[in-house]
Amino acid sequence: GRIYFGKDSNAQPNLIRYIDEIDGFVPWTWLPSQDVGHTDSAMKEFFEIMGKDAAFETPKPSSLIKHLMQIVLKKNDIVLDFFSGTSTTATALMDLNFENKTSNKFLNVQLDQMIDDSPRFNTIADISKERIRRTGEKVQEKIQEKIKKFKSEVKRLQGELPTDETKSKIEQLKSKIEQLKNQDLGFKVLKLSDSNFKQWQQITGKDSKALEEQMKLFIDPVAKNATTENMVYELLLKSGKDLNSQIEEKDGFYSINKNELVFLLEQVNQKIIDTIIASKPKKIIALDKLFKGNDQLKTNAVLQMKDSGIEFKTI
């Protein structure tokens, strides 16, 4: 009674093991393919949103991924997919967030693997990003339909007698409308890249001329192809902050997590310094080259930061 040969007694034999015999086993029910999808339904789903020239033959059915998520996800969880492919995981989670009124996040990782037979996409990552965008548009359409339905119901209730029950229903519907309006369908795309800052090359021996040339290069430490946005994210990571940190571009500086950290990367003057100090950040990181030709401004900034208890660092 411990060997299973399948429903027709003609399948590959498997050992039957009971739950109480397996430590740490979590029991759950696997649904049939008509409920969680299969390869054919996954292809139809993928082609419907991406077109048949997207050139990807083995997507996973989003219904299967949603089923797995429903088993394990808790509130405000992060779903990690290290082999993103066409971003089935991301798109399934966006749908699930809409259906369950949740705000779980996804983190997808995909190599820039080249594909040869697609007229529209160069890499799998390109397909992945486009599918997330299009899924966001489809979810947004669903959101608008639901908002329209709720607004119609509010209008109907407002035409009835204003009882406590009616007023309560109207407030509940208005709350649901606001929740739908605030559904986050955005995503960031980050690529592994070279540093935005020049890397110090160790000088071997006692070549003073080579050392002098190296030091000249570091008068401006910013790499040739660096952009301000990329510097913000690199400094964010190097400061130990989360990539989902709140970044606000203000008048002359970047504020991280409501002035927990401030970056000065493009310009500096006394007005900007006064504005930053008034916002009471914990730490400020500035490009030293911004103070070039104005040592007095830098000296005053250092003293003002110290008096205000703000950590001030230049690079």
N, C-alpha and C positions, 0 to 999 in steps of 0.2 A: 503493500500500500504506500510505498514511499517513492515509487517511480511513476512519472506521468508520460504517457505516450501520445498525447494530443487527443482532440475530440473524436477522431476516427481511428484511434489506436494505431496509427501508421506514421506518426511524426517522430522526429529525433527525440529519444528519451531524455527527460530532465528529472533531477532529484527534487523531491518535494521537501521544503523546509518550512517549519512553522515559526510564526513571529516570535513566540517566547523562547525560541532556540537561538535567536540572532540578537546580539547586543547592539543597541543604537539604531535599530531598523525603524524607519518611519513608514507605516502602512498608508497607502493611498490607492485610489481606483484609477486604472488606465481606461480611457474611453476609446471606443472603436473609431476607425478612420473617418466615418461619416460625421463624427463630432469634432475630431481634432485635425482633420484634413490629411492629405497624402501628397505625394509628389505631383500628381496631375493637377490637383486643386491649387497647389502652391504655384505651379507654372501659370495657370490661368489667372490667378490673383496678381502675380508679378507682371504679366504681359498687359493686364487691364490697366495698371497704373503707369507702367514704364514703356509700353510698346514692344512689339516683337523683334525690334532691331537692337534691343538692349544687350543681347549676347550674354546671357547667364542661364545655365541649363539646370542648376540644382538648388534653387531657393528652398527654404523651409516654409511650411505652411504657418502663417501667423496665428491661426487658431490653436495649433499645437503649442507654440511658445506662450500664448496667453493662458492656456490651460496650466502649463508648468508654473507660470508666475502666480496664478491664483492659488496654487497650493502653498507656496512658500513666502510670498511677499507680505510685508507688514507696512505700516504707515511710514512714509518718507524714506523708504529703502532706495538703494542704488543698485541697478542691474548692470553687471559687467559682462561684455561679450568680447573676448580676446580675438575672435575670428569672425569679424562682423559680416563679411560677404556683402550681401545686398541690404543689410540693415533690417532684416526681418525682426530682430529683437527690439530695435528702437521703435519701429513702426507699430509693432504689437503693443508695446508699452504705452505709446501715445493713445492708441485706441482704448486700452484698458483704463488709463487715467480718465478719459472722457466718460466711459461707461460707469466707472466706480466712484467718480468725483474725487480722485486721489491726485497726488502730486509727486509720485515716485520719479526718480531720474534714471537716465541710462548713460553708460560710458562705453563707447564702441572703439575698438582698435582694429585697424585694417592697413596692411602694407599697400603701398602704391604699386600693386601688381599690374603690369601692362596687359591689355587685351588687344587682340589683332583684328577681330571680326565684327567690330561695332563701328558704324559710321558716326556715332554721336559721342561715344565715351572712350577716353584713352586708358583709364585704369578702373579696377574694381572699386576703388575708393570714390571715383567720380560717380559711378552708379549708386553707390551707397548714399552719398550726400544728396543726390537728386531725388532718391526715393523718400528720404526723410522730409525734404521740402514738399514733395507732392502729397505725402501722407498728411503733413501739417495743413495743407490747403483743403484736403478732403474732410479732416476733422473740424476745421474752421467752418466748413459748409454745414456740418451736422450741428455745430454750436449755434450758428445763426438760425437754423430751422427750429431748434429747441427754444431759443430766446423768443422767436416770433410766436411760437405756440404758447409760451408762458405769458407774454405780453397780451395776447388775445384773451387768455383766461383772466388776467388781471382786469382788463377792460370789462369783461362780462361781469365779474364780481363787483366792480365799482358801480355797476348799474343796478345792483340788488340793494336790499335794505342793509344799512351799515351796522350789522350786528357784530358782537365781539368775535364770533366765529369767522365771519366774513373778513373782518379786519385782520385777524390772525392769518388767514389763508393768503390774503394779499401781501402781507409782510413776508411770509415764507416764500412766495413766488418771486418777490422782488429780490430777496436774498439769494435765491437760486440763479436769477438772471445775472446778478453781480458776480457770483462765483463762476459762471460760465464765461463772462467777459474777461475774467482774470486767469483763465486757463492758459498755462504757459506752453506754447508750441515752438518756442525758439530753441536753437542749438548752436554751439560753438564748434568750429573746426580748427584743430591745432595740429601742427606738423612738427616733427622732430627736425631741428635745423641747427646750423652753426650759430655760435654766440653772436650777439649784436655788438660785442665789445672785443677789442683786439686782445689776443692772447700773448702773454709775455713769453718770449723765447729765451731759454736759459743760455747764457753766453759761456762757452767753455774757455778755460785758460784765462789769460789776463789781457785780452784784446780790448784796450780802452776805447779805440775808435768804434768798434762794433757795439760796445756798450753805449757810447754816446749816440749813435744812430738809433739804437733801440729806444733810448729815453726820449729822443725827439719824436718818434712815432707816437709815444704815449702822452704827448701834450694834449692830444685829442684822442681819448681811448675808444671812441665810437667807431665801429667797423664801417667800411665804405658803403655797404648795401643795407645798413640797418634802417629800420623805420621806427617811428615813435611808438606805434602800437605794439610792435614786437619787443621793444625795450621794456614796455610796461609789463608784459607777460613774463619776460625773463627775470626782471627784478622782483616780480611778484613771487615767482617760484624760489628764487634765491633768498627771499626774505621769509620763506617758510609758510607762505600763504596759500590758500586753496585756489585752484583755477576757477572755481565758481564764486570767488569773492566779488563783492559789488564794486564795480569800477565806474567812477563818475569823472567825466572830463569837465573841469571848471575853467574859470578865466585865468589861464596861465599855468595850471597845474592839474595833476590827477589825484583824486581822492580814493582811497581804498577802504572799504567797509566803514563808511561814514567817518572819514578822517582818522581812522586807526593808524593809517600809514599814508604819506603823501610823497608823490614823485614830482620833482622839478626837472623837466627834460627839454624844454623848448625855449623858455625865456625867463628872465628874473629881473625884478626891480623892487624898490622899497614898498610900493603899493601891494605887489603880490605877496611879499614877505609878511606885511602887516595883516593881510587877509588870511593867510595860512595860520599865523600865530593866533589870530582871533578865533579860529575854528578849533584850536586846542588839540592838535594831533599828538600821538605818542612819539612818532618818529618821522623824520623827513630825509629823503635821499635825493640829492641834486647832482647834476653834471657839473663838475668843477669848471669846465670850459665856459659855462654861462657867466662866470664872474671874471672872465679874462678882461684885463684893462681896468678893472674896478675892484681893487683890493679892499678899499674902504667899505664898500657894500658887503663884501664877504665877511670882513671882520665884524661889522655891526650885526650881520645876520647871526654869526656864531654867538655873539654876546647876548643878543635878544633871545635866541633859542635856549641858551643856558639859563637865563633869568626866568624863562617861562617853563623850565623843566622838560623841554623837548629834546629828544636825541636827534642830532643833526650830523649827517654823513655826506661827504662829497666823493664822487668817483671820477 
